[in-house]
Amino acid sequence: MNIQFYSKNINLNDNLKNFIEKKLEALKKFEKHFLTLHLDLSKNTHHRKGENYRAEINLNLKGNKLLRAEEITNDLMSAIDLVKDKIKAQLIRLKEINITKRRK
């Protein structure tokens, strides 16, 4: 799976990339439905407390459609995990809608 990474105020080392790729393996079964997967990670350095880490996934689907999910938490790993769950739910919902349309 081809993942395009973007990060702001976060060091994207090999360990973090491997963690992300492992987490996003759950989306691999939907890979035939999307063209590109963009992952944006950032840390808000303005605020010292609270939810500082942001993860966003943008999926460009075939047929000029876009799915987007964003999560902001106080832990980078949980932000990645939660945003993966959100985008997976959107893909499942879209797949179910397409199946329903074909049956009619």
N, C-alpha and C positions, 0 to 999 in steps of 0.2 A: 504494500500500500504506500502510495506516495503522499507524504505529509509535508506541507510547507509551513515552516516554523517562523514565527516572529516573536521577539521578546523585547521588553522594555524594562530596564532596571533588574533583570534576572539573568544570571549566568547560565546559559544553556550548555552544560557539559554533557559528556557522553552518557553518564549515569542517568541524568534527567531525561535525555532523549530516549534511552532504552526503556525507562519506566513509562514514558508517554506512549511509546510504540506498543509496549505490552498491554497497557490499558485500552488502547484503541483497537486492539485485535478483535474486540467484540463487534466492531463495525465492518470487519473484513467480509462478512457474508452479504453485506449490502453494497460492496464495492462496485458491482456491475451497474448500479443505479446512479453513481456519482462520478463526476469528472475529476474534481480536485477537492482536497481537504486542507483548509487553512486553519492553523491553530495559533492564536494570539495569546501570549502570556505577558502579564505586566504586574508590577508591584507599585503601589502608590507610596511614594516616599514623602509626600506632604503630611500625611497623617501618621502618627506614631502608634496609635492604638486602634483597635477595631479591625474591620475587614479590609485588609490591604492587598490581597492577591486576587487577580482577575484572570479568568480563563474564558476564551471565546472560540467557538468552532463555527466556521462557515463552510458549508458543503455546496458546491456548485453541481446541481443535478443535470442530467440529460433533459433536454427540452427547455432550457433557459429558466430553470427554477433554482431557488436558493433556500437552503435551510440554515437557520442561525440559532445558536444557543449560547448563553452567557451565564457565568456564575461568579460571584464575588464572595470570598470567605477569608478567614484569618489564617488559612493553611493552603499552600500551593497544591499539595498532593490531593487534598479533598476537593479543591476547586476543579482540578482536572477530572477527577472521578465523577463529580456531580454533573459537569458539563457533558461528559461522555454519556451519562445516563439520559440526560435531556435530549441530546441529538439522536440517540438510539430510539427513544420513545417516539420522536417525530418521524423517524424513518419507518418504524413499524406502523404507525398510524397512516402514513402516506401509502405504504404498501397495501394495507387493508382497504383503503379507499379505492385504490386502483383495481384491486381484485373485485370489489363490489361493483364498480363501474363496468367491468368486463362481463359480469354475470347478467347484467340488465339487457 
